[in-house]
């Protein structure tokens, strides 16, 4: 408990480029979301699996430095939480979205405007409905 009403939905962000981490975090926070930023897919899955926090959406870069790609992270999270909102970010892997992306996800091609990210996350959260309590 102990959450104040102002706490927005918590978005799990997996991005290994620091400049982009800042951009993504700022855009989402300004729009009223809480953010948790990690730079590896392995770390993200560990936290998600451990239910460390009430994550409500995933924003993942497709190309990550670890052994897991953003595609893989999203697939594993969907196995644990079907219908979980997923937004992918990519510079050049957009053509793989149809074969690797999870259903009902959104793909943002870099460079994208911060507003596009906020809209994508909000749209998916609205579609997903309120969090199960």
N, CA, C and O atoms as CSV, one atom per row, in Angstrom:
chain,resi,resn,atom,element,x,y,z
A,1,UNK,N,N,0.846,-1.190,0.000
A,1,UNK,CA,C,0.000,0.000,0.000
A,1,UNK,C,C,0.887,1.247,0.000
A,1,UNK,O,O,1.948,1.259,-0.624
A,2,UNK,N,N,0.450,2.290,0.699
A,2,UNK,CA,C,1.271,3.479,0.817
A,2,UNK,C,C,1.408,4.270,-0.464
A,2,UNK,O,O,2.219,5.194,-0.538
A,3,UNK,N,N,0.624,3.921,-1.482
A,3,UNK,CA,C,0.695,4.686,-2.731
A,3,UNK,C,C,-0.204,5.911,-2.639
A,3,UNK,O,O,-1.348,5.815,-2.194
A,4,UNK,N,N,0.303,7.041,-3.051
A,4,UNK,CA,C,-0.552,8.216,-3.077
A,4,UNK,C,C,-1.352,8.170,-4.366
A,4,UNK,O,O,-0.990,7.471,-5.313
A,5,UNK,N,N,-2.427,8.912,-4.391
A,5,UNK,CA,C,-3.316,8.905,-5.534
A,5,UNK,C,C,-2.602,9.396,-6.797
A,5,UNK,O,O,-2.952,9.003,-7.910
A,6,UNK,N,N,-1.601,10.257,-6.612
A,6,UNK,CA,C,-0.931,10.843,-7.774
A,6,UNK,C,C,-0.048,9.838,-8.516
A,6,UNK,O,O,0.394,10.110,-9.632
A,7,UNK,N,N,0.207,8.695,-7.911
A,7,UNK,CA,C,1.047,7.705,-8.590
A,7,UNK,C,C,0.349,7.188,-9.834
A,7,UNK,O,O,-0.731,6.602,-9.760
A,8,UNK,N,N,0.977,7.410,-10.968
A,8,UNK,CA,C,0.394,6.917,-12.205
A,8,UNK,C,C,0.787,5.469,-12.395
A,8,UNK,O,O,1.521,4.916,-11.577
A,9,UNK,N,N,0.307,4.839,-13.473
A,9,UNK,CA,C,0.673,3.457,-13.768
A,9,UNK,C,C,2.189,3.347,-13.932
A,9,UNK,O,O,2.833,4.232,-14.495
A,10,UNK,N,N,2.735,2.259,-13.437
A,10,UNK,CA,C,4.185,2.052,-13.497
A,10,UNK,C,C,4.575,1.381,-14.812
A,10,UNK,O,O,4.087,0.301,-15.142
A,11,UNK,N,N,5.451,2.031,-15.543
A,11,UNK,CA,C,5.891,1.516,-16.830
A,11,UNK,C,C,7.312,0.972,-16.712
A,11,UNK,O,O,8.216,1.668,-16.252
A,12,UNK,N,N,7.496,-0.264,-17.125
A,12,UNK,CA,C,8.812,-0.903,-17.113
A,12,UNK,C,C,9.494,-0.601,-18.436
A,12,UNK,O,O,8.986,-0.959,-19.499
A,13,UNK,N,N,10.646,0.059,-18.370
A,13,UNK,CA,C,11.350,0.464,-19.581
A,13,UNK,C,C,12.668,-0.299,-19.687
A,13,UNK,O,O,13.460,-0.320,-18.745
A,14,UNK,N,N,12.892,-0.918,-20.830
A,14,UNK,CA,C,14.150,-1.630,-21.043
A,14,UNK,C,C,14.855,-0.955,-22.211
A,14,UNK,O,O,14.445,-1.084,-23.364
A,15,UNK,N,N,15.917,-0.236,-21.890
A,15,UNK,CA,C,16.631,0.566,-22.888
A,15,UNK,C,C,18.076,0.681,-22.431
A,15,UNK,O,O,18.337,1.047,-21.285
A,16,UNK,N,N,19.027,0.367,-23.325
A,16,UNK,CA,C,20.416,0.408,-22.872
A,16,UNK,C,C,21.189,1.650,-23.320
A,16,UNK,O,O,22.388,1.761,-23.061
A,17,UNK,N,N,20.511,2.578,-23.987
A,17,UNK,CA,C,21.196,3.815,-24.362
A,17,UNK,C,C,20.761,4.925,-23.410
A,17,UNK,O,O,19.583,5.274,-23.339
A,18,UNK,N,N,21.739,5.478,-22.674
A,18,UNK,CA,C,21.391,6.464,-21.654
A,18,UNK,C,C,20.637,7.688,-22.166
A,18,UNK,O,O,19.677,8.116,-21.524
A,19,UNK,N,N,21.038,8.273,-23.310
A,19,UNK,CA,C,20.287,9.444,-23.770
A,19,UNK,C,C,18.806,9.129,-23.980
A,19,UNK,O,O,17.935,9.937,-23.660
A,20,UNK,N,N,18.540,7.951,-24.519
A,20,UNK,CA,C,17.158,7.566,-24.781
A,20,UNK,C,C,16.426,7.244,-23.480
A,20,UNK,O,O,15.233,7.519,-23.351
A,21,UNK,N,N,17.130,6.670,-22.530
A,21,UNK,CA,C,16.519,6.404,-21.222
A,21,UNK,C,C,15.932,7.689,-20.654
A,21,UNK,O,O,14.795,7.728,-20.184
A,22,UNK,N,N,16.749,8.743,-20.713
A,22,UNK,CA,C,16.316,10.022,-20.168
A,22,UNK,C,C,15.100,10.577,-20.889
A,22,UNK,O,O,14.163,11.077,-20.267
A,23,UNK,N,N,15.132,10.479,-22.207
A,23,UNK,CA,C,14.045,10.983,-23.041
A,23,UNK,C,C,12.731,10.255,-22.731
A,23,UNK,O,O,11.682,10.872,-22.545
A,24,UNK,N,N,12.828,8.938,-22.684
A,24,UNK,CA,C,11.649,8.101,-22.434
A,24,UNK,C,C,11.092,8.361,-21.038
A,24,UNK,O,O,9.885,8.514,-20.853
A,25,UNK,N,N,11.993,8.408,-20.063
A,25,UNK,CA,C,11.571,8.612,-18.680
A,25,UNK,C,C,10.879,9.966,-18.508
A,25,UNK,O,O,9.825,10.068,-17.880
A,26,UNK,N,N,11.490,10.988,-19.073
A,26,UNK,CA,C,10.946,12.338,-18.939
A,26,UNK,C,C,9.566,12.443,-19.583
A,26,UNK,O,O,8.641,13.008,-19.001
A,27,UNK,N,N,9.439,11.889,-20.795
A,27,UNK,CA,C,8.156,11.950,-21.513
A,27,UNK,C,C,7.053,11.286,-20.703
A,27,UNK,O,O,5.958,11.831,-20.566
A,28,UNK,N,N,7.348,10.104,-20.168
A,28,UNK,CA,C,6.321,9.358,-19.430
A,28,UNK,C,C,6.003,10.010,-18.091
A,28,UNK,O,O,4.844,10.085,-17.685
A,29,UNK,N,N,7.051,10.482,-17.406
A,29,UNK,CA,C,6.812,11.122,-16.103
A,29,UNK,C,C,5.992,12.397,-16.244
A,29,UNK,O,O,5.108,12.676,-15.434
A,30,UNK,N,N,6.300,13.166,-17.288
A,30,UNK,CA,C,5.535,14.407,-17.505
A,30,UNK,C,C,4.075,14.101,-17.797
A,30,UNK,O,O,3.191,14.911,-17.519
A,31,UNK,N,N,3.834,12.932,-18.355
A,31,UNK,CA,C,2.452,12.546,-18.681
A,31,UNK,C,C,1.769,11.868,-17.486
A,31,UNK,O,O,0.627,11.422,-17.596
A,32,UNK,N,N,2.459,11.793,-16.358
A,32,UNK,CA,C,1.838,11.251,-15.154
A,32,UNK,C,C,2.090,9.782,-14.876
A,32,UNK,O,O,1.448,9.193,-14.006
A,33,UNK,N,N,3.034,9.177,-15.619
A,33,UNK,CA,C,3.349,7.766,-15.363
A,33,UNK,C,C,4.517,7.656,-14.396
A,33,UNK,O,O,5.332,8.572,-14.283
A,34,UNK,N,N,4.589,6.540,-13.706
A,34,UNK,CA,C,5.786,6.221,-12.932
A,34,UNK,C,C,6.663,5.398,-13.867
A,34,UNK,O,O,6.147,4.721,-14.756
A,35,UNK,N,N,7.981,5.445,-13.679
A,35,UNK,CA,C,8.854,4.676,-14.568
A,35,UNK,C,C,9.891,3.882,-13.789
A,35,UNK,O,O,10.350,4.300,-12.726
A,36,UNK,N,N,10.245,2.745,-14.332
A,36,UNK,CA,C,11.353,1.932,-13.803
A,36,UNK,C,C,12.206,1.597,-15.022
A,36,UNK,O,O,11.762,0.887,-15.924
A,37,UNK,N,N,13.434,2.115,-15.043
A,37,UNK,CA,C,14.281,1.899,-16.218
A,37,UNK,C,C,15.379,0.897,-15.945
A,37,UNK,O,O,16.101,0.999,-14.953
A,38,UNK,N,N,15.496,-0.072,-16.833
A,38,UNK,CA,C,16.547,-1.080,-16.730
A,38,UNK,C,C,17.261,-1.129,-18.057
A,38,UNK,O,O,16.695,-0.790,-19.096
A,39,UNK,N,N,18.518,-1.554,-18.016
A,39,UNK,CA,C,19.234,-1.593,-19.290
A,39,UNK,C,C,19.360,-2.995,-19.847
A,39,UNK,O,O,19.898,-3.167,-20.940
A,40,UNK,N,N,18.875,-4.020,-19.123
A,40,UNK,CA,C,18.948,-5.363,-19.704
A,40,UNK,C,C,17.623,-6.105,-19.575
A,40,UNK,O,O,16.883,-5.938,-18.606
A,41,UNK,N,N,17.350,-6.925,-20.581
A,41,UNK,CA,C,16.130,-7.712,-20.591
A,41,UNK,C,C,16.105,-8.726,-19.455
A,41,UNK,O,O,15.055,-8.996,-18.871
A,42,UNK,N,N,17.282,-9.288,-19.146
A,42,UNK,CA,C,17.383,-10.277,-18.066
A,42,UNK,C,C,16.903,-9.664,-16.754
A,42,UNK,O,O,16.123,-10.258,-16.010
A,43,UNK,N,N,17.399,-8.450,-16.499
A,43,UNK,CA,C,17.050,-7.740,-15.274
A,43,UNK,C,C,15.547,-7.464,-15.227
A,43,UNK,O,O,14.898,-7.642,-14.196
A,44,UNK,N,N,15.015,-7.030,-16.357
A,44,UNK,CA,C,13.590,-6.716,-16.430
A,44,UNK,C,C,12.743,-7.947,-16.115
A,44,UNK,O,O,11.763,-7.860,-15.375
A,45,UNK,N,N,13.126,-9.093,-16.679
A,45,UNK,CA,C,12.352,-10.322,-16.446
A,45,UNK,C,C,12.450,-10.767,-14.990
A,45,UNK,O,O,11.471,-11.240,-14.413
A,46,UNK,N,N,13.619,-10.616,-14.409
A,46,UNK,CA,C,13.805,-10.989,-12.998
A,46,UNK,C,C,12.866,-10.172,-12.118
A,46,UNK,O,O,12.198,-10.717,-11.239
A,47,UNK,N,N,12.816,-8.870,-12.355
A,47,UNK,CA,C,11.953,-8.003,-11.556
A,47,UNK,C,C,10.485,-8.305,-11.810
A,47,UNK,O,O,9.678,-8.331,-10.880
A,48,UNK,N,N,10.146,-8.532,-13.068
A,48,UNK,CA,C,8.757,-8.798,-13.407
A,48,UNK,C,C,8.303,-10.103,-12.763
A,48,UNK,O,O,7.221,-10.191,-12.183
A,49,UNK,N,N,9.159,-11.108,-12.882
A,49,UNK,CA,C,8.862,-12.423,-12.326
A,49,UNK,C,C,8.699,-12.353,-10.811
A,49,UNK,O,O,7.832,-13.001,-10.224
A,50,UNK,N,N,9.570,-11.540,-10.195
A,50,UNK,CA,C,9.543,-11.416,-8.739
A,50,UNK,C,C,8.440,-10.506,-8.248
A,50,UNK,O,O,8.291,-10.298,-7.044
A,51,UNK,N,N,7.652,-9.953,-9.186
A,51,UNK,CA,C,6.560,-9.036,-8.833
A,51,UNK,C,C,7.046,-7.962,-7.869
A,51,UNK,O,O,6.377,-7.629,-6.891
A,52,UNK,N,N,8.227,-7.429,-8.171
A,52,UNK,CA,C,8.847,-6.403,-7.332
A,52,UNK,C,C,7.953,-5.175,-7.236
A,52,UNK,O,O,7.924,-4.497,-6.208
A,53,UNK,N,N,7.236,-4.896,-8.292
A,53,UNK,CA,C,6.327,-3.751,-8.302
A,53,UNK,C,C,5.169,-4.080,-9.227
A,53,UNK,O,O,5.191,-5.084,-9.939
A,54,UNK,N,N,4.154,-3.219,-9.208
A,54,UNK,CA,C,2.976,-3.444,-10.036
A,54,UNK,C,C,3.170,-2.822,-11.413
A,54,UNK,O,O,2.608,-1.773,-11.727
A,55,UNK,N,N,3.974,-3.491,-12.219
A,55,UNK,CA,C,4.220,-2.968,-13.561
A,55,UNK,C,C,2.946,-3.075,-14.381
A,55,UNK,O,O,2.234,-4.077,-14.313
A,56,UNK,N,N,2.660,-2.019,-15.168
A,56,UNK,CA,C,1.431,-2.000,-15.944
A,56,UNK,C,C,1.666,-2.023,-17.444
A,56,UNK,O,O,0.757,-2.330,-18.215
A,57,UNK,N,N,2.903,-1.694,-17.865
A,57,UNK,CA,C,3.194,-1.696,-19.299
A,57,UNK,C,C,4.694,-1.861,-19.497
A,57,UNK,O,O,5.489,-1.544,-18.613
A,58,UNK,N,N,5.068,-2.363,-20.672
A,58,UNK,CA,C,6.475,-2.543,-21.018
A,58,UNK,C,C,6.813,-1.667,-22.214
A,58,UNK,O,O,6.101,-1.660,-23.218
A,59,UNK,N,N,7.915,-0.927,-22.091
A,59,UNK,CA,C,8.448,-0.182,-23.231
A,59,UNK,C,C,9.851,-0.740,-23.427
A,59,UNK,O,O,10.718,-0.560,-22.571
A,60,UNK,N,N,10.076,-1.411,-24.542
A,60,UNK,CA,C,11.363,-2.083,-24.728
A,60,UNK,C,C,12.035,-1.732,-26.037
A,60,UNK,O,O,11.409,-1.711,-27.097
A,61,UNK,N,N,13.328,-1.456,-25.939
A,61,UNK,CA,C,14.114,-1.298,-27.148
A,61,UNK,C,C,14.284,-2.704,-27.714
A,61,UNK,O,O,14.483,-3.657,-26.961
A,62,UNK,N,N,14.209,-2.836,-29.013
A,62,UNK,CA,C,14.319,-4.155,-29.625
A,62,UNK,C,C,15.748,-4.701,-29.512
A,62,UNK,O,O,15.954,-5.869,-29.180
A,63,UNK,N,N,16.719,-3.847,-29.791
A,63,UNK,CA,C,18.115,-4.295,-29.740
A,63,UNK,C,C,18.768,-3.949,-28.410
A,63,UNK,O,O,19.117,-2.797,-28.152
A,64,UNK,N,N,18.924,-4.960,-27.577
A,64,UNK,CA,C,19.531,-4.753,-26.261
A,64,UNK,C,C,20.895,-5.431,-26.231
A,64,UNK,O,O,21.159,-6.361,-26.993
A,65,UNK,N,N,21.756,-4.950,-25.339
A,65,UNK,CA,C,23.111,-5.503,-25.291
A,65,UNK,C,C,23.184,-6.923,-24.730
A,65,UNK,O,O,24.092,-7.678,-25.077
A,66,UNK,N,N,22.240,-7.292,-23.873
A,66,UNK,CA,C,22.308,-8.627,-23.266
A,66,UNK,C,C,21.984,-9.730,-24.261
A,66,UNK,O,O,21.973,-9.508,-25.471
A,67,UNK,N,N,21.720,-10.922,-23.735
A,67,UNK,CA,C,21.426,-12.041,-24.630
A,67,UNK,C,C,19.957,-12.030,-25.058
A,67,UNK,O,O,19.578,-12.725,-26.000
A,68,UNK,N,N,19.142,-11.249,-24.374
A,68,UNK,CA,C,17.722,-11.192,-24.726
A,68,UNK,C,C,17.414,-9.939,-25.524
A,68,UNK,O,O,17.866,-8.848,-25.178
A,69,UNK,N,N,16.646,-10.095,-26.586
A,69,UNK,CA,C,16.212,-8.932,-27.358
A,69,UNK,C,C,14.913,-8.412,-26.739
A,69,UNK,O,O,14.298,-9.073,-25.902
A,70,UNK,N,N,14.516,-7.229,-27.163
A,70,UNK,CA,C,13.234,-6.694,-26.714
A,70,UNK,C,C,12.076,-7.588,-27.125
A,70,UNK,O,O,11.086,-7.703,-26.403
A,71,UNK,N,N,12.202,-8.222,-28.291
A,71,UNK,CA,C,11.156,-9.155,-28.753
A,71,UNK,C,C,10.981,-10.255,-27.705
A,71,UNK,O,O,9.869,-10.582,-27.290
A,72,UNK,N,N,12.124,-10.811,-27.294
A,72,UNK,CA,C,12.147,-11.945,-26.365
A,72,UNK,C,C,11.586,-11.557,-24.992
A,72,UNK,O,O,10.810,-12.300,-24.391
A,73,UNK,N,N,11.995,-10.383,-24.513
A,73,UNK,CA,C,11.517,-9.903,-23.210
A,73,UNK,C,C,9.988,-9.811,-23.225
A,73,UNK,O,O,9.317,-10.266,-22.298
A,74,UNK,N,N,9.452,-9.214,-24.291
A,74,UNK,CA,C,7.997,-9.047,-24.387
A,74,UNK,C,C,7.285,-10.396,-24.442
A,74,UNK,O,O,6.242,-10.577,-23.814
A,75,UNK,N,N,7.851,-11.347,-25.199
A,75,UNK,CA,C,7.233,-12.672,-25.296
A,75,UNK,C,C,7.163,-13.333,-23.927
A,75,UNK,O,O,6.138,-13.905,-23.556
A,76,UNK,N,N,8.263,-13.251,-23.178
A,76,UNK,CA,C,8.298,-13.908,-21.862
A,76,UNK,C,C,7.329,-13.240,-20.887
A,76,UNK,O,O,6.676,-13.912,-20.089
A,77,UNK,N,N,7.243,-11.917,-20.961
A,77,UNK,CA,C,6.322,-11.208,-20.067
A,77,UNK,C,C,4.885,-11.582,-20.418
A,77,UNK,O,O,4.054,-11.764,-19.529
A,78,UNK,N,N,4.593,-11.695,-21.712
A,78,UNK,CA,C,3.245,-12.082,-22.128
A,78,UNK,C,C,2.893,-13.508,-21.680
A,78,UNK,O,O,1.723,-13.821,-21.462
A,79,UNK,N,N,3.901,-14.363,-21.544
A,79,UNK,CA,C,3.628,-15.728,-21.053
A,79,UNK,C,C,3.158,-15.656,-19.604
A,79,UNK,O,O,2.312,-16.439,-19.173
A,80,UNK,N,N,3.721,-14.701,-18.857
A,80,UNK,CA,C,3.344,-14.553,-17.443
A,80,UNK,C,C,2.089,-13.706,-17.283
A,80,UNK,O,O,1.297,-13.922,-16.366
A,81,UNK,N,N,1.911,-12.732,-18.189
A,81,UNK,CA,C,0.778,-11.811,-18.089
A,81,UNK,C,C,0.183,-11.577,-19.475
A,81,UNK,O,O,0.536,-10.612,-20.154
A,82,UNK,N,N,-0.729,-12.469,-19.894
A,82,UNK,CA,C,-1.327,-12.333,-21.229
A,82,UNK,C,C,-1.984,-10.970,-21.389
A,82,UNK,O,O,-2.636,-10.473,-20.471
A,83,UNK,N,N,-1.810,-10.376,-22.548
A,83,UNK,CA,C,-2.442,-9.089,-22.799
A,83,UNK,C,C,-1.691,-7.901,-22.211
A,83,UNK,O,O,-2.165,-6.768,-22.289
A,84,UNK,N,N,-0.519,-8.151,-21.622
A,84,UNK,CA,C,0.247,-7.059,-21.017
A,84,UNK,C,C,0.630,-6.038,-22.092
A,84,UNK,O,O,1.125,-6.419,-23.153
A,85,UNK,N,N,0.404,-4.733,-21.829
A,85,UNK,CA,C,0.715,-3.714,-22.840
A,85,UNK,C,C,2.205,-3.656,-23.178
A,85,UNK,O,O,3.050,-3.577,-22.287
A,86,UNK,N,N,2.514,-3.695,-24.470
A,86,UNK,CA,C,3.908,-3.682,-24.924
A,86,UNK,C,C,4.115,-2.627,-26.013
A,86,UNK,O,O,3.390,-2.588,-27.008
A,87,UNK,N,N,5.120,-1.774,-25.803
A,87,UNK,CA,C,5.527,-0.820,-26.840
A,87,UNK,C,C,6.989,-1.108,-27.153
A,87,UNK,O,O,7.831,-1.123,-26.255
A,88,UNK,N,N,7.287,-1.336,-28.425
A,88,UNK,CA,C,8.675,-1.560,-28.845
A,88,UNK,C,C,9.247,-0.267,-29.417
A,88,UNK,O,O,8.532,0.534,-30.018
A,89,UNK,N,N,10.556,-0.080,-29.216
A,89,UNK,CA,C,11.255,1.040,-29.849
A,89,UNK,C,C,12.365,0.440,-30.692
A,89,UNK,O,O,13.084,-0.451,-30.240
A,90,UNK,N,N,12.506,0.929,-31.920
A,90,UNK,CA,C,13.582,0.396,-32.747
A,90,UNK,C,C,14.073,1.401,-33.762
A,90,UNK,O,O,13.316,2.246,-34.239
A,91,UNK,N,N,15.334,1.302,-34.083
A,91,UNK,CA,C,15.897,2.143,-35.122
A,91,UNK,C,C,15.720,1.470,-36.469
A,91,UNK,O,O,15.300,2.107,-37.435
A,92,UNK,N,N,16.038,0.178,-36.539
A,92,UNK,CA,C,16.034,-0.468,-37.843
A,92,UNK,C,C,15.373,-1.824,-37.935
A,92,UNK,O,O,15.406,-2.453,-38.993
A,93,UNK,N,N,14.772,-2.293,-36.851
A,93,UNK,CA,C,14.239,-3.659,-36.879
A,93,UNK,C,C,12.730,-3.701,-37.078
A,93,UNK,O,O,12.090,-4.716,-36.803
A,94,UNK,N,N,12.172,-2.616,-37.549
A,94,UNK,CA,C,10.721,-2.542,-37.701
A,94,UNK,C,C,10.127,-3.618,-38.586
A,94,UNK,O,O,8.995,-4.053,-38.378
A,95,UNK,N,N,10.903,-4.047,-39.583
A,95,UNK,CA,C,10.399,-5.067,-40.507
A,95,UNK,C,C,10.232,-6.429,-39.826
A,95,UNK,O,O,9.569,-7.315,-40.365
A,96,UNK,N,N,10.834,-6.596,-38.641
A,96,UNK,CA,C,10.713,-7.884,-37.930
A,96,UNK,C,C,9.493,-7.918,-37.014
A,96,UNK,O,O,9.168,-8.950,-36.428
A,97,UNK,N,N,8.819,-6.764,-36.902
A,97,UNK,CA,C,7.727,-6.666,-35.953
A,97,UNK,C,C,6.644,-7.709,-36.185
A,97,UNK,O,O,6.158,-8.329,-35.238
A,98,UNK,N,N,6.263,-7.904,-37.460
A,98,UNK,CA,C,5.178,-8.846,-37.735
A,98,UNK,C,C,5.544,-10.268,-37.350
A,98,UNK,O,O,4.684,-11.037,-36.919
A,99,UNK,N,N,6.819,-10.626,-37.502
A,99,UNK,CA,C,7.202,-12.002,-37.172
A,99,UNK,C,C,7.618,-12.172,-35.706
A,99,UNK,O,O,7.435,-13.248,-35.137
A,100,UNK,N,N,8.179,-11.115,-35.083
A,100,UNK,CA,C,8.685,-11.272,-33.713
A,100,UNK,C,C,7.861,-10.572,-32.642
A,100,UNK,O,O,7.911,-10.938,-31.468
A,101,UNK,N,N,7.106,-9.566,-33.055
A,101,UNK,CA,C,6.348,-8.799,-32.063
A,101,UNK,C,C,5.175,-9.582,-31.503
A,101,UNK,O,O,4.635,-10.470,-32.164
A,102,UNK,N,N,4.783,-9.247,-30.275
A,102,UNK,CA,C,3.608,-9.910,-29.682
A,102,UNK,C,C,2.356,-9.212,-30.220
A,102,UNK,O,O,2.411,-8.046,-30.612
A,103,UNK,N,N,1.222,-9.933,-30.238
A,103,UNK,CA,C,-0.017,-9.335,-30.745
A,103,UNK,C,C,-0.409,-8.090,-29.946
A,103,UNK,O,O,-0.075,-7.971,-28.767
A,104,UNK,N,N,-1.109,-7.176,-30.587
A,104,UNK,CA,C,-1.617,-5.962,-29.937
A,104,UNK,C,C,-0.518,-5.102,-29.315
A,104,UNK,O,O,-0.750,-4.406,-28.326
A,105,UNK,N,N,0.663,-5.155,-29.895
A,105,UNK,CA,C,1.739,-4.293,-29.400
A,105,UNK,C,C,1.840,-3.101,-30.346
A,105,UNK,O,O,1.220,-3.087,-31.409
A,106,UNK,N,N,2.616,-2.113,-29.954
A,106,UNK,CA,C,2.822,-0.930,-30.806
A,106,UNK,C,C,4.319,-0.797,-31.042
A,106,UNK,O,O,5.128,-1.012,-30.139
A,107,UNK,N,N,4.670,-0.440,-32.264
A,107,UNK,CA,C,6.089,-0.270,-32.599
A,107,UNK,C,C,6.357,1.200,-32.923
A,107,UNK,O,O,5.675,1.799,-33.754
A,108,UNK,N,N,7.354,1.768,-32.257
A,108,UNK,CA,C,7.758,3.147,-32.548
A,108,UNK,C,C,9.115,3.126,-33.234
A,108,UNK,O,O,10.069,2.552,-32.708
A,109,UNK,N,N,9.207,3.738,-34.389
A,109,UNK,CA,C,10.476,3.830,-35.103
A,109,UNK,C,C,11.252,5.025,-34.567
A,109,UNK,O,O,10.709,6.124,-34.458
A,110,UNK,N,N,12.517,4.812,-34.233
A,110,UNK,CA,C,13.343,5.938,-33.801
A,110,UNK,C,C,13.780,6.731,-35.029
A,110,UNK,O,O,14.005,6.129,-36.079
A,111,UNK,N,N,13.910,8.035,-34.943
A,111,UNK,CA,C,13.568,8.843,-33.760
A,111,UNK,C,C,12.058,9.104,-33.738
A,111,UNK,O,O,11.451,9.363,-34.777
A,112,UNK,N,N,11.471,9.034,-32.565
A,112,UNK,CA,C,10.048,9.329,-32.436
A,112,UNK,C,C,9.888,10.501,-31.470
A,112,UNK,O,O,10.777,10.797,-30.672
A,113,UNK,N,N,8.748,11.152,-31.562
A,113,UNK,CA,C,8.471,12.263,-30.655
A,113,UNK,C,C,8.022,11.697,-29.318
A,113,UNK,O,O,7.303,10.699,-29.281
A,114,UNK,N,N,8.436,12.322,-28.215
A,114,UNK,CA,C,8.012,11.842,-26.887
A,114,UNK,C,C,6.497,11.678,-26.796
A,114,UNK,O,O,6.007,10.753,-26.149
A,115,UNK,N,N,5.757,12.578,-27.444
A,115,UNK,CA,C,4.292,12.493,-27.395
A,115,UNK,C,C,3.780,11.192,-28.009
A,115,UNK,O,O,2.762,10.652,-27.576
A,116,UNK,N,N,4.492,10.694,-29.019
A,116,UNK,CA,C,4.058,9.437,-29.660
A,116,UNK,C,C,4.151,8.282,-28.672
A,116,UNK,O,O,3.301,7.393,-28.646
A,117,UNK,N,N,5.204,8.318,-27.862
A,117,UNK,CA,C,5.403,7.265,-26.865
A,117,UNK,C,C,4.293,7.316,-25.821
A,117,UNK,O,O,3.699,6.294,-25.477
A,118,UNK,N,N,4.025,8.512,-25.328
A,118,UNK,CA,C,2.981,8.689,-24.312
A,118,UNK,C,C,1.634,8.207,-24.850
A,118,UNK,O,O,0.894,7.512,-24.154
A,119,UNK,N,N,1.324,8.578,-26.083
A,119,UNK,CA,C,0.066,8.169,-26.705
A,119,UNK,C,C,-0.013,6.652,-26.823
A,119,UNK,O,O,-1.052,6.057,-26.539
A,120,UNK,N,N,1.089,6.025,-27.244
A,120,UNK,CA,C,1.117,4.568,-27.416
A,120,UNK,C,C,0.861,3.856,-26.089
A,120,UNK,O,O,0.050,2.932,-26.018
A,121,UNK,N,N,1.554,4.291,-25.045
A,121,UNK,CA,C,1.395,3.652,-23.728
A,121,UNK,C,C,-0.030,3.862,-23.207
A,121,UNK,O,O,-0.663,2.925,-22.721
A,122,UNK,N,N,-0.529,5.096,-23.313
A,122,UNK,CA,C,-1.874,5.407,-22.816
A,122,UNK,C,C,-2.936,4.586,-23.554
A,122,UNK,O,O,-3.874,4.067,-22.950
A,123,UNK,N,N,-2.763,4.483,-24.865
A,123,UNK,CA,C,-3.710,3.743,-25.704
A,123,UNK,C,C,-3.782,2.279,-25.261
A,123,UNK,O,O,-4.869,1.719,-25.122
A,124,UNK,N,N,-2.619,1.668,-25.042
A,124,UNK,CA,C,-2.583,0.256,-24.641
A,124,UNK,C,C,-3.129,0.061,-23.235
A,124,UNK,O,O,-3.818,-0.925,-22.971
A,125,UNK,N,N,-2.829,0.990,-22.329
A,125,UNK,CA,C,-3.342,0.878,-20.963
A,125,UNK,C,C,-4.871,1.003,-20.959
A,125,UNK,O,O,-5.560,0.288,-20.231
A,126,UNK,N,N,-5.383,1.912,-21.773
A,126,UNK,CA,C,-6.827,2.065,-21.868
A,126,UNK,C,C,-7.472,0.795,-22.390
A,126,UNK,O,O,-8.522,0.368,-21.911
A,127,UNK,N,N,-6.819,0.193,-23.390
A,127,UNK,CA,C,-7.346,-1.032,-23.984
A,127,UNK,C,C,-7.313,-2.176,-22.965
A,127,UNK,O,O,-8.207,-3.021,-22.929
A,128,UNK,N,N,-6.256,-2.181,-22.137
A,128,UNK,CA,C,-6.087,-3.260,-21.158
A,128,UNK,C,C,-7.066,-3.128,-20.004
A,128,UNK,O,O,-7.370,-4.107,-19.322
A,129,UNK,N,N,-7.558,-1.916,-19.788
A,129,UNK,CA,C,-8.505,-1.707,-18.700
A,129,UNK,C,C,-7.783,-1.544,-17.377
A,129,UNK,O,O,-6.554,-1.591,-17.328
A,130,UNK,N,N,-8.547,-1.350,-16.290
A,130,UNK,CA,C,-7.938,-1.119,-14.983
A,130,UNK,C,C,-7.133,-2.333,-14.523
A,130,UNK,O,O,-7.400,-3.463,-14.934
A,131,UNK,N,N,-6.154,-2.083,-13.671
A,131,UNK,CA,C,-5.304,-3.167,-13.165
A,131,UNK,C,C,-6.133,-4.123,-12.332
A,131,UNK,O,O,-7.048,-3.708,-11.622
A,132,UNK,N,N,-5.814,-5.390,-12.419
A,132,UNK,CA,C,-6.468,-6.368,-11.553
A,132,UNK,C,C,-5.951,-6.123,-10.146
A,132,UNK,O,O,-4.743,-6.019,-9.933
A,133,UNK,N,N,-6.858,-6.031,-9.188
A,133,UNK,CA,C,-6.399,-5.765,-7.810
A,133,UNK,C,C,-6.326,-7.049,-7.021
A,133,UNK,O,O,-5.962,-7.032,-5.845
